[in-house]
Amino acid sequence: MTIADLLKQMPDVRFCSVVRLNGKLVSSPRFQETRIPDNAVIYLLPLVAGG
């Protein structure tokens, strides 16, 4: 399963532009190619803007 596959199964994750997978940051252009290993720790990091 890839990060993209996981996000397709979750509701309302449009905010997610970066994922932390086992301590490493993965940006959205790499979601399709990044496989999730067994027992992975995943954090969805929201896009935050401010000024």
C-alpha positions as CSV (number, residue, x, y, z in Angstrom):
1,M,0.0,0.0,0.0
2,T,1.2,3.5,-0.8
3,I,0.5,6.7,1.0
4,A,-1.8,7.7,-1.8
5,D,-3.8,4.5,-1.3
6,L,-4.1,5.1,2.4
7,L,-5.3,8.7,1.9
8,K,-8.0,7.5,-0.6
9,Q,-9.5,5.4,2.2
10,M,-9.6,8.3,4.7
11,P,-12.3,11.1,4.8
12,D,-11.4,14.7,4.1
13,V,-7.6,14.7,3.9
14,R,-7.3,17.4,1.3
15,F,-5.4,19.4,3.8
16,C,-2.6,16.9,3.9
17,S,0.4,18.0,1.9
18,V,3.1,16.2,3.9
19,V,3.2,12.9,5.8
20,R,5.8,11.9,8.4
21,L,6.5,8.2,7.8
22,N,8.7,6.5,10.4
23,G,10.2,9.9,11.2
24,K,10.9,10.9,7.5
25,L,9.0,13.6,5.7
26,V,7.3,12.7,2.5
27,S,5.7,15.4,0.4
28,S,2.6,15.0,-1.8
29,P,4.4,14.5,-5.1
30,R,5.9,11.3,-3.7
31,F,2.6,9.9,-2.2
32,Q,2.0,7.6,-5.3
33,E,5.4,6.0,-5.2
34,T,6.0,5.8,-1.4
35,R,5.1,2.4,0.0
36,I,4.1,2.0,3.6
37,P,6.0,-0.8,5.4
38,D,4.4,-3.0,8.0
39,N,4.1,-1.5,11.5
40,A,4.8,2.0,10.1
41,V,4.2,5.1,12.2
42,I,2.4,7.7,10.1
43,Y,1.4,11.3,10.9
44,L,-0.6,13.5,8.6
45,L,0.7,17.0,8.7
46,P,-1.7,19.7,7.7
47,L,-0.8,22.6,5.4
48,V,-0.8,25.7,7.5
49,A,-0.6,29.2,6.2
50,G,-0.4,32.5,8.0
51,G,1.0,35.9,7.8
